[in-house]
Amino acid sequence: MSERQNKIIEMQILEQDLSSVQNNLQTIDQQLAEIDFIKSNLDEFSNLKKNSESLIALANGIFAKGEITDNKMLFVNVGANTLVKKSVSETKSLLDEQCNELEKYRDETSKQLNKITLKIDEIRQSLMRTKE
């Protein structure tokens, strides 16, 4: 196999990696947006009056009518189907921590994306020079 063919194959592999990294970034952005949405909902929840009726989400698009007896405390799944009682502010702090971790991961992933893009450009330029 010629050096040119090797570079073409390498570029194709890098383009697949690039697509995968772009998908990861999109997923991270969706998770960050979801956390912002949840934090906004927590603000609204804490402003509800006690004993007020509300729709309670059971699943995506499925709700039950319920009564809010405590608008200050929540039950948070911390893994392994374990629920822990937390205040709204503690829950928001937990979400902020998740957000910070996601932001770090997003930065690392963006750097990875830039490296792959630069390498692809390098190979393209090299292929163009050898073509002439």
N, CA, C and O atoms as a GROMACS GRO file, in nm:
protein
  528
    1MET      N    1   0.085  -0.118   0.000
    1MET     CA    2   0.000   0.000   0.000
    1MET      C    3   0.090   0.124   0.000
    1MET      O    4   0.190   0.130   0.071
    2SER      N    5   0.052   0.222  -0.080
    2SER     CA    6   0.134   0.343  -0.091
    2SER      C    7   0.112   0.434   0.030
    2SER      O    8   0.017   0.419   0.106
    3GLU      N    9   0.204   0.528   0.044
    3GLU     CA   10   0.194   0.626   0.154
    3GLU      C   11   0.067   0.709   0.139
    3GLU      O   12   0.002   0.743   0.238
    4ARG      N   13   0.032   0.741   0.016
    4ARG     CA   14  -0.090   0.818  -0.010
    4ARG      C   15  -0.214   0.741   0.036
    4ARG      O   16  -0.304   0.798   0.098
    5GLN      N   17  -0.219   0.613   0.006
    5GLN     CA   18  -0.333   0.530   0.048
    5GLN      C   19  -0.340   0.521   0.200
    5GLN      O   20  -0.449   0.525   0.258
    6ASN      N   21  -0.225   0.509   0.263
    6ASN     CA   22  -0.221   0.505   0.410
    6ASN      C   23  -0.277   0.634   0.470
    6ASN      O   24  -0.351   0.631   0.568
    7LYS      N   25  -0.241   0.747   0.410
    7LYS     CA   26  -0.291   0.876   0.459
    7LYS      C   27  -0.441   0.889   0.439
    7LYS      O   28  -0.511   0.944   0.524
    8ILE      N   29  -0.489   0.839   0.328
    8ILE     CA   30  -0.634   0.844   0.302
    8ILE      C   31  -0.708   0.760   0.404
    8ILE      O   32  -0.811   0.802   0.457
    9ILE      N   33  -0.657   0.642   0.433
    9ILE     CA   34  -0.719   0.554   0.533
    9ILE      C   35  -0.714   0.621   0.671
    9ILE      O   36  -0.813   0.620   0.745
   10GLU      N   37  -0.599   0.678   0.705
   10GLU     CA   38  -0.585   0.746   0.834
   10GLU      C   39  -0.686   0.861   0.845
   10GLU      O   40  -0.747   0.881   0.951
   11MET      N   41  -0.703   0.936   0.737
   11MET     CA   42  -0.796   1.048   0.738
   11MET      C   43  -0.940   0.998   0.755
   11MET      O   44  -1.019   1.061   0.826
   12GLN      N   45  -0.975   0.888   0.691
   12GLN     CA   46  -1.109   0.832   0.704
   12GLN      C   47  -1.136   0.788   0.848
   12GLN      O   48  -1.245   0.810   0.901
   13ILE      N   49  -1.037   0.727   0.910
   13ILE     CA   50  -1.051   0.686   1.051
   13ILE      C   51  -1.069   0.808   1.140
   13ILE      O   52  -1.153   0.808   1.229
   14LEU      N   53  -0.989   0.911   1.115
   14LEU     CA   54  -1.000   1.034   1.193
   14LEU      C   55  -1.135   1.101   1.174
   14LEU      O   56  -1.190   1.157   1.268
   15GLU      N   57  -1.189   1.096   1.053
   15GLU     CA   58  -1.321   1.155   1.027
   15GLU      C   59  -1.429   1.080   1.104
   15GLU      O   60  -1.526   1.141   1.151
   16GLN      N   61  -1.415   0.948   1.118
   16GLN     CA   62  -1.510   0.871   1.200
   16GLN      C   63  -1.496   0.911   1.347
   16GLN      O   64  -1.596   0.928   1.418
   17ASP      N   65  -1.371   0.926   1.391
   17ASP     CA   66  -1.348   0.970   1.530
   17ASP      C   67  -1.408   1.108   1.552
   17ASP      O   68  -1.468   1.135   1.656
   18LEU      N   69  -1.391   1.195   1.454
   18LEU     CA   70  -1.445   1.331   1.463
   18LEU      C   71  -1.596   1.328   1.479
   18LEU      O   72  -1.651   1.401   1.561
   19SER      N   73  -1.662   1.245   1.402
   19SER     CA   74  -1.808   1.232   1.412
   19SER      C   75  -1.849   1.184   1.551
   19SER      O   76  -1.945   1.234   1.609
   20SER      N   77  -1.776   1.088   1.604
   20SER     CA   78  -1.805   1.035   1.738
   20SER      C   79  -1.787   1.142   1.845
   20SER      O   80  -1.869   1.154   1.936
   21VAL      N   81  -1.681   1.219   1.835
   21VAL     CA   82  -1.653   1.325   1.932
   21VAL      C   83  -1.760   1.434   1.922
   21VAL      O   84  -1.803   1.488   2.024
   22GLN      N   85  -1.802   1.467   1.800
   22GLN     CA   86  -1.909   1.566   1.782
   22GLN      C   87  -2.039   1.518   1.847
   22GLN      O   88  -2.112   1.597   1.908
   23ASN      N   89  -2.068   1.389   1.834
   23ASN     CA   90  -2.188   1.333   1.898
   23ASN      C   91  -2.176   1.341   2.050
   23ASN      O   92  -2.274   1.371   2.118
   24ASN      N   93  -2.055   1.314   2.102
   24ASN     CA   94  -2.034   1.326   2.247
   24ASN      C   95  -2.059   1.469   2.294
   24ASN      O   96  -2.122   1.490   2.398
   25LEU      N   97  -2.009   1.566   2.220
   25LEU     CA   98  -2.030   1.707   2.257
   25LEU      C   99  -2.179   1.741   2.256
   25LEU      O  100  -2.227   1.813   2.344
   26GLN      N  101  -2.250   1.691   2.158
   26GLN     CA  102  -2.393   1.717   2.150
   26GLN      C  103  -2.465   1.657   2.271
   26GLN      O  104  -2.555   1.719   2.327
   27THR      N  105  -2.426   1.537   2.310
   27THR     CA  106  -2.486   1.472   2.426
   27THR      C  107  -2.457   1.551   2.553
   27THR      O  108  -2.545   1.569   2.637
   28ILE      N  109  -2.334   1.598   2.568
   28ILE     CA  110  -2.297   1.679   2.685
   28ILE      C  111  -2.381   1.806   2.690
   28ILE      O  112  -2.432   1.843   2.796
   29ASP      N  113  -2.396   1.872   2.576
   29ASP     CA  114  -2.476   1.994   2.571
   29ASP      C  115  -2.622   1.967   2.610
   29ASP      O  116  -2.685   2.048   2.678
   30GLN      N  117  -2.675   1.853   2.566
   30GLN     CA  118  -2.812   1.816   2.602
   30GLN      C  119  -2.823   1.792   2.753
   30GLN      O  120  -2.921   1.832   2.816
   31GLN      N  121  -2.722   1.727   2.810
   31GLN     CA  122  -2.724   1.701   2.955
   31GLN      C  123  -2.714   1.832   3.033
   31GLN      O  124  -2.782   1.848   3.134
   32LEU      N  125  -2.632   1.925   2.987
   32LEU     CA  126  -2.621   2.055   3.054
   32LEU      C  127  -2.752   2.131   3.047
   32LEU      O  128  -2.794   2.193   3.145
   33ALA      N  129  -2.818   2.127   2.931
   33ALA     CA  130  -2.948   2.194   2.916
   33ALA      C  131  -3.052   2.130   3.008
   33ALA      O  132  -3.136   2.199   3.066
   34GLU      N  133  -3.047   1.999   3.020
   34GLU     CA  134  -3.141   1.928   3.108
   34GLU      C  135  -3.120   1.968   3.254
   34GLU      O  136  -3.217   1.987   3.328
   35ILE      N  137  -2.996   1.981   3.294
   35ILE     CA  138  -2.967   2.023   3.432
   35ILE      C  139  -3.020   2.164   3.457
   35ILE      O  140  -3.078   2.191   3.562
   36ASP      N  141  -3.001   2.254   3.361
   36ASP     CA  142  -3.055   2.390   3.375
   36ASP      C  143  -3.206   2.388   3.389
   36ASP      O  144  -3.264   2.462   3.469
   37PHE      N  145  -3.271   2.303   3.310
   37PHE     CA  146  -3.416   2.290   3.315
   37PHE      C  147  -3.460   2.238   3.453
   37PHE      O  148  -3.557   2.289   3.511
   38ILE      N  149  -3.390   2.139   3.504
   38ILE     CA  150  -3.423   2.083   3.636
   38ILE      C  151  -3.405   2.189   3.744
   38ILE      O  152  -3.489   2.201   3.833
   39LYS      N  153  -3.296   2.265   3.737
   39LYS     CA  154  -3.273   2.370   3.837
   39LYS      C  155  -3.385   2.474   3.834
   39LYS      O  156  -3.428   2.523   3.938
   40SER      N  157  -3.430   2.507   3.715
   40SER     CA  158  -3.541   2.601   3.701
   40SER      C  159  -3.669   2.543   3.763
   40SER      O  160  -3.744   2.613   3.831
   41ASN      N  161  -3.692   2.414   3.738
   41ASN     CA  162  -3.808   2.347   3.798
   41ASN      C  163  -3.798   2.344   3.950
   41ASN      O  164  -3.899   2.357   4.019
   42LEU      N  165  -3.679   2.327   4.003
   42LEU     CA  166  -3.660   2.327   4.148
   42LEU      C  167  -3.695   2.464   4.207
   42LEU      O  168  -3.754   2.472   4.315
   43ASP      N  169  -3.659   2.570   4.137
   43ASP     CA  170  -3.696   2.704   4.183
   43ASP      C  171  -3.848   2.719   4.189
   43ASP      O  172  -3.902   2.771   4.287
   44GLU      N  173  -3.914   2.673   4.084
   44GLU     CA  174  -4.060   2.680   4.081
   44GLU      C  175  -4.120   2.594   4.191
   44GLU      O  176  -4.215   2.634   4.257
   45PHE      N  177  -4.063   2.476   4.211
   45PHE     CA  178  -4.113   2.384   4.314
   45PHE      C  179  -4.105   2.447   4.452
   45PHE      O  180  -4.198   2.438   4.531
   46SER      N  181  -3.992   2.511   4.481
   46SER     CA  182  -3.974   2.569   4.615
   46SER      C  183  -4.068   2.688   4.639
   46SER      O  184  -4.091   2.727   4.753
   47ASN      N  185  -4.121   2.745   4.531
   47ASN     CA  186  -4.214   2.857   4.544
   47ASN      C  187  -4.361   2.814   4.552
   47ASN      O  188  -4.449   2.897   4.572
   48LEU      N  189  -4.386   2.684   4.536
   48LEU     CA  190  -4.524   2.635   4.548
   48LEU      C  191  -4.570   2.647   4.692
   48LEU      O  192  -4.492   2.636   4.786
   49LYS      N  193  -4.698   2.670   4.706
   49LYS     CA  194  -4.756   2.674   4.841
   49LYS      C  195  -4.779   2.532   4.889
   49LYS      O  196  -4.814   2.443   4.812
   50LYS      N  197  -4.759   2.512   5.020
   50LYS     CA  198  -4.786   2.381   5.078
   50LYS      C  199  -4.933   2.346   5.057
   50LYS      O  200  -5.020   2.432   5.057
   51ASN      N  201  -4.957   2.217   5.040
   51ASN     CA  202  -5.091   2.162   5.021
   51ASN      C  203  -5.157   2.207   4.891
   51ASN      O  204  -5.279   2.197   4.876
   52SER      N  205  -5.076   2.258   4.797
   52SER     CA  206  -5.132   2.294   4.668
   52SER      C  207  -5.128   2.172   4.576
   52SER      O  208  -5.042   2.084   4.590
   53GLU      N  209  -5.223   2.168   4.483
   53GLU     CA  210  -5.227   2.058   4.388
   53GLU      C  211  -5.126   2.084   4.277
   53GLU      O  212  -5.100   2.198   4.238
   54SER      N  213  -5.071   1.974   4.229
   54SER     CA  214  -4.973   1.984   4.122
   54SER      C  215  -4.976   1.857   4.039
   54SER      O  216  -5.025   1.753   4.084
   55LEU      N  217  -4.925   1.865   3.918
   55LEU     CA  218  -4.907   1.746   3.836
   55LEU      C  219  -4.768   1.689   3.867
   55LEU      O  220  -4.668   1.761   3.865
   56ILE      N  221  -4.764   1.561   3.895
   56ILE     CA  222  -4.639   1.496   3.932
   56ILE      C  223  -4.601   1.402   3.819
   56ILE      O  224  -4.679   1.314   3.781
   57ALA      N  225  -4.480   1.421   3.764
   57ALA     CA  226  -4.434   1.339   3.652
   57ALA      C  227  -4.402   1.197   3.701
   57ALA      O  228  -4.325   1.178   3.794
   58LEU      N  229  -4.465   1.100   3.635
   58LEU     CA  230  -4.437   0.960   3.665
   58LEU      C  231  -4.340   0.901   3.563
   58LEU      O  232  -4.259   0.814   3.595
   59ALA      N  233  -4.348   0.951   3.442
   59ALA     CA  234  -4.260   0.911   3.333
   59ALA      C  235  -4.272   1.020   3.227
   59ALA      O  236  -4.351   1.113   3.242
   60ASN      N  237  -4.196   1.008   3.123
   60ASN     CA  238  -4.200   1.107   3.016
   60ASN      C  239  -4.340   1.116   2.958
   60ASN      O  240  -4.387   1.023   2.891
   61GLY      N  241  -4.408   1.230   2.982
   61GLY     CA  242  -4.542   1.252   2.929
   61GLY      C  243  -4.654   1.191   3.010
   61GLY      O  244  -4.770   1.198   2.968
   62ILE      N  245  -4.624   1.131   3.125
   62ILE     CA  246  -4.727   1.070   3.209
   62ILE      C  247  -4.725   1.138   3.345
   62ILE      O  248  -4.622   1.143   3.413
   63PHE      N  249  -4.842   1.192   3.385
   63PHE     CA  250  -4.851   1.269   3.509
   63PHE      C  251  -4.965   1.218   3.596
   63PHE      O  252  -5.060   1.157   3.548
   64ALA      N  253  -4.951   1.246   3.724
   64ALA     CA  254  -5.059   1.218   3.820
   64ALA      C  255  -5.085   1.346   3.895
   64ALA      O  256  -4.995   1.427   3.917
   65LYS      N  257  -5.210   1.364   3.935
   65LYS     CA  258  -5.242   1.480   4.016
   65LYS      C  259  -5.203   1.447   4.160
   65LYS      O  260  -5.233   1.338   4.210
   66GLY      N  261  -5.135   1.540   4.224
   66GLY     CA  262  -5.094   1.517   4.361
   66GLY      C  263  -5.095   1.644   4.443
   66GLY      O  264  -5.118   1.753   4.390
   67GLU      N  265  -5.072   1.629   4.571
   67GLU     CA  266  -5.070   1.743   4.662
   67GLU      C  267  -4.929   1.758   4.718
   67GLU      O  268  -4.869   1.661   4.765
   68ILE      N  269  -4.876   1.879   4.713
   68ILE     CA  270  -4.743   1.907   4.765
   68ILE      C  271  -4.755   1.934   4.915
   68ILE      O  272  -4.809   2.037   4.957
   69THR      N  273  -4.704   1.843   4.994
   69THR     CA  274  -4.711   1.861   5.139
   69THR      C  275  -4.583   1.922   5.195
   69THR      O  276  -4.583   1.977   5.305
   70ASP      N  277  -4.473   1.912   5.118
   70ASP     CA  278  -4.345   1.968   5.162
   70ASP      C  279  -4.272   2.020   5.039
   70ASP      O  280  -4.235   1.943   4.951
   71ASN      N  281  -4.252   2.151   5.032
   71ASN     CA  282  -4.184   2.210   4.917
   71ASN      C  283  -4.039   2.247   4.948
   71ASN      O  284  -3.976   2.321   4.873
   72LYS      N  285  -3.988   2.194   5.056
   72LYS     CA  286  -3.850   2.225   5.096
   72LYS      C  287  -3.756   2.105   5.084
   72LYS      O  288  -3.635   2.122   5.068
   73MET      N  289  -3.812   1.984   5.094
   73MET     CA  290  -3.728   1.864   5.092
   73MET      C  291  -3.765   1.776   4.973
   73MET      O  292  -3.880   1.770   4.931
   74LEU      N  293  -3.663   1.708   4.921
   74LEU     CA  294  -3.679   1.619   4.806
   74LEU      C  295  -3.614   1.485   4.836
   74LEU      O  296  -3.533   1.474   4.928
   75PHE      N  297  -3.649   1.384   4.760
   75PHE     CA  298  -3.581   1.255   4.767
   75PHE      C  299  -3.500   1.242   4.639
   75PHE      O  300  -3.554   1.244   4.529
   76VAL      N  301  -3.369   1.228   4.655
   76VAL     CA  302  -3.277   1.227   4.541
   76VAL      C  303  -3.216   1.088   4.527
   76VAL      O  304  -3.164   1.032   4.624
   77ASN      N  305  -3.222   1.033   4.406
   77ASN     CA  306  -3.159   0.904   4.378
   77ASN      C  307  -3.008   0.927   4.366
   77ASN      O  308  -2.963   1.000   4.278
   78VAL      N  309  -2.932   0.864   4.456
   78VAL     CA  310  -2.786   0.882   4.456
   78VAL      C  311  -2.716   0.759   4.399
   78VAL      O  312  -2.594   0.745   4.413
   79GLY      N  313  -2.792   0.672   4.337
   79GLY     CA  314  -2.735   0.552   4.275
   79GLY      C  315  -2.781   0.426   4.345
   79GLY      O  316  -2.820   0.430   4.462
   80ALA      N  317  -2.775   0.316   4.274
   80ALA     CA  318  -2.814   0.184   4.326
   80ALA      C  319  -2.954   0.189   4.387
   80ALA      O  320  -2.982   0.123   4.487
   81ASN      N  321  -3.042   0.267   4.324
   81ASN     CA  322  -3.181   0.282   4.372
   81ASN      C  323  -3.189   0.326   4.518
   81ASN      O  324  -3.280   0.285   4.590
   82THR      N  325  -3.094   0.408   4.560
   82THR     CA  326  -3.091   0.459   4.696
   82THR      C  327  -3.137   0.604   4.695
   82THR      O  328  -3.081   0.688   4.624
   83LEU      N  329  -3.241   0.633   4.774
   83LEU     CA  330  -3.294   0.770   4.784
   83LEU      C  331  -3.243   0.835   4.911
   83LEU      O  332  -3.240   0.774   5.018
   84VAL      N  333  -3.203   0.960   4.897
   84VAL     CA  334  -3.154   1.038   5.011
   84VAL      C  335  -3.237   1.166   5.018
   84VAL      O  336  -3.263   1.229   4.915
   85LYS      N  337  -3.278   1.204   5.137
   85LYS     CA  338  -3.356   1.325   5.156
   85LYS      C  339  -3.261   1.445   5.152
   85LYS      O  340  -3.163   1.451   5.226
   86LYS      N  341  -3.293   1.540   5.064
   86LYS     CA  342  -3.210   1.661   5.049
   86LYS      C  343  -3.300   1.782   5.034
   86LYS      O  344  -3.412   1.773   4.983
   87SER      N  345  -3.248   1.895   5.081
   87SER     CA  346  -3.322   2.020   5.061
   87SER      C  347  -3.310   2.063   4.915
   87SER      O  348  -3.227   2.010   4.840
   88VAL      N  349  -3.392   2.158   4.876
   88VAL     CA  350  -3.385   2.209   4.739
   88VAL      C  351  -3.247   2.268   4.712
   88VAL      O  352  -3.190   2.243   4.605
   89SER      N  353  -3.192   2.343   4.805
   89SER     CA  354  -3.060   2.404   4.783
   89SER      C  355  -2.950   2.297   4.777
   89SER      O  356  -2.856   2.309   4.699
   90GLU      N  357  -2.961   2.193   4.858
   90GLU     CA  358  -2.863   2.084   4.851
   90GLU      C  359  -2.871   2.013   4.716
   90GLU      O  360  -2.770   1.974   4.658
   91THR      N  361  -2.993   1.996   4.669
   91THR     CA  362  -3.014   1.930   4.540
   91THR      C  363  -2.956   2.016   4.428
   91THR      O  364  -2.894   1.965   4.335
   92LYS      N  365  -2.978   2.147   4.436
   92LYS     CA  366  -2.923   2.237   4.335
   92LYS      C  367  -2.770   2.236   4.339
   92LYS      O  368  -2.705   2.244   4.235
   93SER      N  369  -2.713   2.226   4.459
   93SER     CA  370  -2.567   2.217   4.472
   93SER      C  371  -2.515   2.089   4.406
   93SER      O  372  -2.412   2.091   4.339
   94LEU      N  373  -2.587   1.980   4.426
   94LEU     CA  374  -2.551   1.853   4.363
   94LEU      C  375  -2.554   1.867   4.211
   94LEU      O  376  -2.466   1.817   4.141
   95LEU      N  377  -2.657   1.934   4.161
   95LEU     CA  378  -2.668   1.957   4.018
   95LEU      C  379  -2.556   2.048   3.967
   95LEU      O  380  -2.505   2.029   3.856
   96ASP      N  381  -2.518   2.146   4.048
   96ASP     CA  382  -2.406   2.234   4.011
   96ASP      C  383  -2.276   2.154   3.999
   96ASP      O  384  -2.196   2.177   3.908
   97GLU      N  385  -2.256   2.060   4.091
   97GLU     CA  386  -2.137   1.974   4.084
   97GLU      C  387  -2.138   1.891   3.956
   97GLU      O  388  -2.036   1.878   3.888
   98GLN      N  389  -2.255   1.835   3.924
   98GLN     CA  390  -2.267   1.758   3.800
   98GLN      C  391  -2.238   1.846   3.679
   98GLN      O  392  -2.172   1.804   3.584
   99CYS      N  393  -2.287   1.968   3.685
   99CYS     CA  394  -2.266   2.064   3.577
   99CYS      C  395  -2.116   2.094   3.560
   99CYS      O  396  -2.065   2.097   3.449
  100ASN      N  397  -2.048   2.115   3.672
  100ASN     CA  398  -1.904   2.142   3.667
  100ASN      C  399  -1.827   2.026   3.606
  100ASN      O  400  -1.736   2.046   3.526
  101GLU      N  401  -1.863   1.904   3.645
  101GLU     CA  402  -1.798   1.785   3.589
  101GLU      C  403  -1.824   1.774   3.439
  101GLU      O  404  -1.734   1.744   3.361
  102LEU      N  405  -1.948   1.800   3.399
  102LEU     CA  406  -1.980   1.796   3.257
  102LEU      C  407  -1.906   1.904   3.179
  102LEU      O  408  -1.861   1.881   3.067
  103GLU      N  409  -1.892   2.022   3.239
  103GLU     CA  410  -1.818   2.132   3.173
  103GLU      C  411  -1.671   2.093   3.153
  103GLU      O  412  -1.612   2.120   3.048
  104LYS      N  413  -1.612   2.029   3.254
  104LYS     CA  414  -1.473   1.983   3.241
  104LYS      C  415  -1.462   1.880   3.128
  104LYS      O  416  -1.372   1.887   3.044
  105TYR      N  417  -1.555   1.786   3.127
  105TYR     CA  418  -1.555   1.684   3.024
  105TYR      C  419  -1.577   1.746   2.886
  105TYR      O  420  -1.519   1.702   2.787
  106ARG      N  421  -1.662   1.849   2.882
  106ARG     CA  422  -1.687   1.918   2.755
  106ARG      C  423  -1.560   1.987   2.706
  106ARG      O  424  -1.529   1.982   2.587
  107ASP      N  425  -1.486   2.051   2.797
  107ASP     CA  426  -1.360   2.116   2.760
  107ASP      C  427  -1.259   2.015   2.705
  107ASP      O  428  -1.195   2.039   2.603
  108GLU      N  429  -1.247   1.900   2.774
  108GLU     CA  430  -1.156   1.795   2.728
  108GLU      C  431  -1.198   1.743   2.591
  108GLU      O  432  -1.114   1.721   2.504
  109THR      N  433  -1.327   1.725   2.573
  109THR     CA  434  -1.379   1.673   2.447
  109THR      C  435  -1.359   1.775   2.335
  109THR      O  436  -1.330   1.737   2.221
  110SER      N  437  -1.374   1.903   2.366
  110SER     CA  438  -1.351   2.009   2.265
  110SER      C  439  -1.205   2.011   2.222
  110SER      O  440  -1.174   2.029   2.105
  111LYS      N  441  -1.116   1.993   2.319
  111LYS     CA  442  -0.973   1.987   2.285
  111LYS      C  443  -0.944   1.868   2.194
  111LYS      O  444  -0.868   1.879   2.098
  112GLN      N  445  -1.006   1.755   2.226
  112GLN     CA  446  -0.990   1.636   2.144
  112GLN      C  447  -1.042   1.662   2.002
  112GLN      O  448  -0.979   1.622   1.905
  113LEU      N  449  -1.156   1.728   1.992
  113LEU     CA  450  -1.214   1.763   1.863
  113LEU      C  451  -1.117   1.850   1.782
  113LEU      O  452  -1.096   1.827   1.663
  114ASN      N  453  -1.059   1.949   1.849
  114ASN     CA  454  -0.964   2.038   1.780
  114ASN      C  455  -0.841   1.963   1.732
  114ASN      O  456  -0.794   1.989   1.621
  115LYS      N  457  -0.788   1.872   1.812
  115LYS     CA  458  -0.671   1.793   1.772
  115LYS      C  459  -0.702   1.709   1.648
  115LYS      O  460  -0.623   1.702   1.554
  116ILE      N  461  -0.818   1.645   1.651
  116ILE     CA  462  -0.855   1.560   1.537
  116ILE      C  463  -0.872   1.646   1.411
  116ILE      O  464  -0.828   1.608   1.303
  117THR      N  465  -0.937   1.761   1.426
  117THR     CA  466  -0.958   1.851   1.312
  117THR      C  467  -0.826   1.897   1.254
  117THR      O  468  -0.808   1.900   1.132
  118LEU      N  469  -0.732   1.934   1.341
  118LEU     CA  470  -0.600   1.977   1.294
  118LEU      C  471  -0.528   1.865   1.219
  118LEU      O  472  -0.466   1.888   1.115
  119LYS      N  473  -0.536   1.744   1.271
  119LYS     CA  474  -0.471   1.629   1.208
  119LYS      C  475  -0.532   1.601   1.072
  119LYS      O  476  -0.460   1.571   0.976
  120ILE      N  477  -0.665   1.610   1.062
  120ILE     CA  478  -0.732   1.589   0.933
  120ILE      C  479  -0.686   1.695   0.833
  120ILE      O  480  -0.656   1.663   0.717
  121ASP      N  481  -0.681   1.821   0.877
  121ASP     CA  482  -0.635   1.929   0.789
  121ASP      C  483  -0.492   1.906   0.743
  121ASP      O  484  -0.458   1.929   0.627
  122GLU      N  485  -0.408   1.861   0.835
  122GLU     CA  486  -0.268   1.830   0.804
  122GLU      C  487  -0.259   1.725   0.694
  122GLU      O  488  -0.185   1.740   0.597
  123ILE      N  489  -0.336   1.619   0.710
  123ILE     CA  490  -0.334   1.510   0.612
  123ILE      C  491  -0.388   1.558   0.478
  123ILE      O  492  -0.332   1.524   0.373
  124ARG      N  493  -0.495   1.637   0.479
  124ARG     CA  494  -0.551   1.690   0.354
  124ARG      C  495  -0.448   1.774   0.279
  124ARG      O  496  -0.430   1.760   0.158
  125GLN      N  497  -0.381   1.862   0.354
  125GLN     CA  498  -0.279   1.946   0.291
  125GLN      C  499  -0.167   1.861   0.234
  125GLN      O  500  -0.117   1.889   0.125
  126SER      N  501  -0.126   1.759   0.307
  126SER     CA  502  -0.021   1.670   0.260
  126SER      C  503  -0.064   1.597   0.133
  126SER      O  504   0.014   1.582   0.039
  127LEU      N  505  -0.188   1.552   0.131
  127LEU     CA  506  -0.240   1.483   0.013
  127LEU      C  507  -0.247   1.577  -0.108
  127LEU      O  508  -0.219   1.536  -0.221
  128MET      N  509  -0.283   1.701  -0.083
  128MET     CA  510  -0.290   1.798  -0.193
  128MET      C  511  -0.151   1.828  -0.249
  128MET      O  512  -0.134   1.845  -0.370
  129ARG      N  513  -0.052   1.835  -0.160
  129ARG     CA  514   0.085   1.862  -0.206
  129ARG      C  515   0.137   1.744  -0.289
  129ARG      O  516   0.204   1.765  -0.391
  130THR      N  517   0.108   1.623  -0.247
  130THR     CA  518   0.158   1.506  -0.320
  130THR      C  519   0.081   1.484  -0.449
  130THR      O  520   0.130   1.416  -0.539
  131LYS      N  521  -0.038   1.540  -0.458
  131LYS     CA  522  -0.119   1.528  -0.579
  131LYS      C  523  -0.061   1.611  -0.692
  131LYS      O  524  -0.069   1.574  -0.809
  132GLU      N  525  -0.001   1.726  -0.655
  132GLU     CA  526   0.050   1.820  -0.756
  132GLU      C  527   0.177   1.772  -0.821
  132GLU      O  528   0.231   1.841  -0.908
   0.00000   0.00000   0.00000
